[in-house]
């Protein structure tokens, strides 16, 4: 599946720019990670061969994640596996996804935080796969940056939930949060099917799900706006705004004093429900406060 992101106006909203202001400058970490992964893949091609009748390469033998290696205290495999890939299409789609989603996330987090997000997502993705594949041998381990990529996708959905992207195959527009939720659902169903039928499909769905979890956990740690009490507070605030909106419409809108134009309170309440209280301007806050006082008097 190939996709692109659209709606550049929402991407450049000052609301997001203020909330996720880049704190550092330097070379693009996304570009650096892509180049490193491509170099590793080239070395894979130079060292290709076979082991036990299975096609493999020496780079994968030393860097892939498998239970046997971890049991021998080869702990570097917990991170190194994400830099090797099984085929040209495997590396292409992973790096293309990293380029599309990674640029958005790195622009807000900065290079060092983006690297931490990428490596943490890959680590938790690898551990999630390893828990259920502890007996795996050298041939039959997991390779690829998909777990780390899924963590980046989760971060993008958390920071830009309403950003609209356009899938190219099929050409269907959807919001970022919807896109990631669909992908997560597909991974869950696929893993359940594999577990039920005791078959391996050649795709590490557990690593993908673990990567989503890693991205979520990192973003909760990075910014308090994603912590559970803040999320619940925002949800409660949206509920209160909808109740207030319904009450205000029922009472006939603003008073005759002309303090708020017709429909202005509705617009402000809709904005709070969509983007949160922090998105209001100083003038909008004053207008809302006046409306609240009128409601109290009634």
Residue pairs with C-beta under 8 A, 6 or more apart in sequence:
1 167
1 169
2 96
2 167
2 168
2 169
3 100
3 165
3 166
3 167
3 168
3 179
4 100
4 165
4 166
4 168
5 11
5 100
5 104
5 163
5 164
5 165
5 166
5 176
6 164
6 165
6 166
6 173
7 163
7 164
10 160
10 162
10 163
10 164
11 104
11 160
11 163
15 275
15 278
15 279
16 108
16 159
16 160
19 225
19 278
20 107
20 108
20 109
20 159
21 108
22 107
22 108
22 109
22 110
23 110
24 110
24 111
24 112
26 111
27 111
28 103
28 106
28 111
29 102
29 106
29 111
29 112
29 114
29 115
29 118
30 98
30 99
30 102
30 103
30 106
30 114
33 98
33 102
33 115
33 118
34 95
34 98
34 99
36 83
37 83
37 85
37 91
37 94
37 95
37 145
38 91
38 95
40 59
40 63
40 83
40 84
41 84
41 85
41 91
43 59
44 57
44 59
44 60
44 84
44 85
45 57
47 57
47 58
47 59
48 55
48 56
48 57
49 55
49 56
49 57
49 58
50 56
51 61
51 138
51 139
52 139
54 139
56 139
59 84
60 84
60 141
60 143
61 138
62 80
63 76
63 77
63 80
63 81
63 83
63 84
63 143
64 77
64 80
64 81
64 84
64 138
64 141
64 142
64 143
65 77
65 78
65 80
65 81
65 126
65 129
65 130
65 141
65 142
65 143
66 77
66 133
66 136
66 137
66 138
66 140
66 141
66 142
67 130
67 133
67 134
67 135
67 136
67 137
67 141
68 136
68 137
68 138
69 77
69 138
69 141
70 77
70 78
70 130
77 126
77 141
78 123
78 126
78 127
79 119
79 122
79 123
79 126
81 122
81 126
81 141
81 142
81 143
81 144
82 122
82 126
82 143
82 144
82 145
82 147
82 148
83 145
84 143
84 144
85 91
85 94
85 143
85 144
85 145
86 143
86 144
90 144
91 144
94 144
94 145
94 146
94 149
95 145
97 149
97 152
97 153
98 145
98 148
98 149
98 152
101 149
101 152
101 153
101 156
102 114
102 118
102 152
104 156
104 159
104 160
104 163
105 114
105 117
105 152
105 155
105 156
105 159
106 114
108 159
109 117
109 155
109 222
113 222
114 152
116 218
117 151
117 152
117 155
117 215
117 218
117 219
117 222
118 148
118 151
118 152
119 148
120 151
120 214
120 217
120 218
121 147
121 148
121 149
121 150
121 151
121 152
121 154
121 210
121 211
121 212
121 214
121 215
121 218
122 145
122 147
122 148
122 151
122 211
122 214
123 214
124 147
124 151
124 210
124 211
124 213
124 214
124 217
125 146
125 147
125 148
125 150
125 151
125 204
125 206
125 207
125 208
125 209
125 210
125 211
125 214
126 142
126 147
126 207
126 210
127 210
128 147
128 206
128 207
128 209
128 210
128 213
129 142
129 147
129 204
129 206
129 207
129 210
131 206
132 206
133 142
133 206
142 204
142 207
144 204
144 207
146 204
146 207
146 208
146 211
147 204
147 207
147 208
147 210
147 211
147 214
148 211
149 211
150 183
150 208
150 209
150 211
150 212
150 215
151 211
151 212
151 214
151 215
151 218
152 215
153 179
153 180
153 183
153 212
153 215
154 180
154 211
154 212
154 214
154 215
154 216
154 219
155 215
155 218
155 219
156 163
156 176
156 180
157 176
157 177
157 179
157 180
157 181
158 215
158 216
158 219
158 226
159 219
160 176
161 175
161 176
161 177
162 175
162 176
162 177
162 274
163 175
163 176
164 173
164 174
164 175
164 176
165 173
165 174
165 175
165 176
165 179
166 172
166 173
167 173
167 174
167 179
174 182
180 212
183 208
184 209
184 212
187 205
187 208
187 209
187 212
188 205
188 209
190 201
190 203
190 205
191 205
191 206
191 209
194 200
194 201
194 205
216 226
219 226
220 226
220 227
220 228
224 230
234 276
237 272
237 276
237 277
238 272
238 273
241 269
241 272
241 273
242 269
242 273
244 269
244 292
244 295
245 265
245 266
245 269
245 270
247 295
248 265
248 266
248 269
248 291
248 295
249 266
251 295
251 298
253 262
253 263
253 265
254 260
254 261
254 262
254 264
254 265
254 291
254 294
255 294
259 287
259 290
260 287
260 290
260 291
264 287
265 287
265 288
265 291
268 280
268 284
268 287
268 288
269 288
271 279
271 280
271 284
272 279
272 280
280 288
